[in-house]
Amino acid sequence: YPWSYKGAEHVFGAFKKLLGPTKAKVCLVVFEYGIDVNESKRLINELGIQKNVIWFPITKRREILSMISFVDIGIGEIGNYSWISYGAIFEFMCMKRPIIHHRNDAIYKGKVDNLYPMYCAVSEEELVKALLDCYSDKNKANAIANEAYDWYNKNAIDKPIEILTSLIQGKRPLIDKIKNSFSKFLLSVQAIVFYIKLKFA
């Protein structure tokens, strides 16, 4: 699979299976982003879930954040690749929404000292289970979202800013002490600017 692969077919298949037994009045919000938009629309029609799917054109990230405030669950990438961070994940997190995506924690052992709470799903079946868990136990889902929000503020914003400040002030010992922290991991991939923008937007 190419790096752009997001496992959209798993999302649509799992959503159909959620609609069946629960008869839930829910909708799936998707954006016309990526190379598989037309194929996704074809699959949605084939599955017969088009009435429950809302499409939006490519949208500015600031507007996406406001839209996320109206959703109950955020679904990231489901498939072969494990991701620890990307735009959508932190957008869901900073808006206090529970997250479902693929993350293989063993990959980050020894590199990251703690990871945010989430629902992990690699396949359509695992995604169905995660969706049903969120649907049947909203208190648990909200607790996970709130804990992830606190983690986000501490590890993706406050600590990186503290590290940057220490570097500007020439205090090398601080960054040397946090060899396994997620904050240093973020700095190593030069992603800090995005989080600072979210913090002060």
C-alpha positions in Angstrom: 0.0 0.0 0.0 1.2 3.6 -0.7 1.8 5.9 2.3 -1.4 7.8 1.4 -3.4 4.6 2.2 -5.9 5.3 5.0 -8.0 2.1 5.1 -11.1 3.9 4.0 -12.8 0.7 2.9 -12.5 -0.6 6.5 -14.2 2.5 7.8 -17.2 2.3 5.4 -17.6 -1.4 6.0 -17.5 -1.0 9.8 -19.9 1.9 9.6 -22.5 -0.2 7.7 -22.1 -3.0 10.4 -22.7 -0.4 13.1 -25.9 0.8 11.4 -27.3 -2.7 11.2 -27.7 -4.0 14.8 -27.9 -0.6 16.5 -30.3 1.2 14.2 -28.4 4.2 15.4 -29.2 7.6 14.0 -25.7 8.4 13.1 -23.8 9.8 10.1 -20.2 9.6 8.8 -18.5 12.8 7.9 -15.7 12.5 5.3 -13.7 15.0 3.2 -12.8 14.9 -0.5 -9.1 14.5 0.2 -6.8 11.9 -1.3 -6.5 9.9 -4.4 -9.4 7.4 -3.6 -12.3 9.8 -3.4 -14.2 8.5 -6.4 -13.5 4.9 -5.4 -14.8 5.7 -1.9 -18.0 7.2 -3.2 -18.5 4.1 -5.4 -18.1 1.8 -2.4 -20.4 3.9 -0.2 -23.1 3.6 -2.8 -22.4 -0.1 -3.2 -22.8 -0.6 0.6 -26.1 1.4 0.5 -25.0 3.8 3.3 -24.9 7.0 1.1 -27.8 8.6 3.0 -25.7 8.4 6.2 -22.5 9.8 4.7 -21.9 13.6 4.5 -19.1 14.7 2.1 -17.2 18.0 2.5 -14.8 19.5 0.1 -11.1 20.1 1.1 -11.4 22.5 4.0 -9.0 24.7 5.9 -7.7 23.1 9.1 -9.1 25.9 11.3 -12.5 25.2 9.9 -12.1 21.5 10.4 -11.4 22.1 14.1 -14.7 23.8 14.6 -16.5 21.0 12.7 -14.8 18.4 15.0 -16.5 20.0 17.9 -19.8 18.6 16.6 -18.7 15.0 16.1 -18.7 12.2 18.7 -15.8 10.0 17.5 -12.7 10.7 15.4 -11.4 7.9 13.1 -7.9 8.1 11.8 -6.0 5.7 9.6 -7.0 2.0 9.7 -4.7 -0.4 8.0 -1.1 -1.7 7.6 0.8 1.4 8.9 1.1 2.3 12.5 1.1 6.0 13.3 1.8 7.7 16.6 1.0 11.2 15.4 -0.4 13.2 12.5 -2.7 16.2 11.9 -6.1 14.5 12.4 -5.1 12.7 15.5 -4.1 15.9 17.3 -7.1 17.8 16.0 -9.4 15.2 17.5 -7.4 15.2 20.7 -7.4 18.9 21.2 -11.1 19.0 20.7 -11.6 16.2 23.3 -12.9 13.6 21.0 -12.1 9.8 21.4 -9.8 8.5 18.7 -9.8 5.2 16.8 -6.8 4.4 14.6 -3.9 2.0 14.2 -1.0 2.2 16.6 1.4 -0.6 17.3 2.7 0.4 20.7 5.6 -2.1 20.6 7.3 0.0 17.8 7.6 3.0 20.2 8.9 1.0 23.2 12.1 2.7 24.5 11.6 5.7 22.3 8.5 7.3 23.9 7.9 7.3 27.7 4.1 7.4 27.6 1.4 7.2 25.0 -2.1 8.8 24.8 -5.2 6.6 25.4 -7.2 5.6 22.4 -9.1 2.8 20.7 -6.8 0.8 18.5 -8.2 -0.8 15.3 -6.2 -2.5 12.5 -9.1 -4.2 10.7 -12.8 -3.7 9.9 -13.7 -6.2 12.6 -11.7 -4.3 15.2 -13.1 -1.0 14.1 -16.7 -2.3 14.5 -15.8 -3.4 18.0 -14.3 0.0 18.8 -17.4 1.9 17.4 -19.8 -0.3 19.4 -17.7 0.3 22.5 -17.9 4.0 22.0 -21.6 3.9 21.2 -22.6 1.7 24.1 -20.4 3.3 26.8 -20.2 7.1 26.1 -18.9 7.8 29.6 -15.9 5.6 29.0 -15.3 7.2 25.6 -15.5 10.7 27.0 -13.1 9.7 29.8 -10.6 8.5 27.3 -11.0 11.7 25.3 -10.4 13.9 28.3 -7.4 11.9 29.4 -6.0 12.2 25.8 -6.6 15.9 25.9 -4.6 16.3 29.1 -1.9 14.2 27.5 -1.9 16.4 24.4 -1.5 19.6 26.3 1.3 18.2 28.5 3.3 16.2 25.9 2.6 17.9 22.6 2.5 21.5 23.7 3.9 22.4 27.2 6.9 20.1 27.2 8.1 20.9 23.7 7.8 24.6 24.4 9.7 24.1 27.6 12.4 22.3 25.7 12.6 24.9 23.0 12.9 27.6 25.6 15.7 25.8 27.4 17.6 25.5 24.1 17.2 29.2 23.3 18.5 29.9 26.8 21.4 27.5 26.3 20.2 25.0 29.0 21.3 21.7 27.4 20.8 19.6 30.5 17.0 19.8 30.3 16.8 18.2 26.9 19.4 15.6 27.8 17.3 14.4 30.7 14.3 13.5 28.5 15.8 11.0 26.1 12.6 8.9 25.9 9.9 11.5 26.1 7.3 12.0 23.4 8.0 15.7 23.4 11.6 15.1 22.3 10.3 12.7 19.7 8.1 15.5 18.3 11.0 17.8 18.1 13.1 15.2 16.4 10.6 15.2 13.5 10.4 19.0 13.5 6.7 19.1 14.1 6.6 21.6 16.9 5.5 24.6 14.8 2.1 22.9 14.1 1.4 22.4 17.8 2.4 25.9 18.8 0.0 27.2 16.1 -2.8 25.1 17.6 -2.0 26.3 21.1 -2.0 30.0 20.2 -4.4 30.1 17.2 
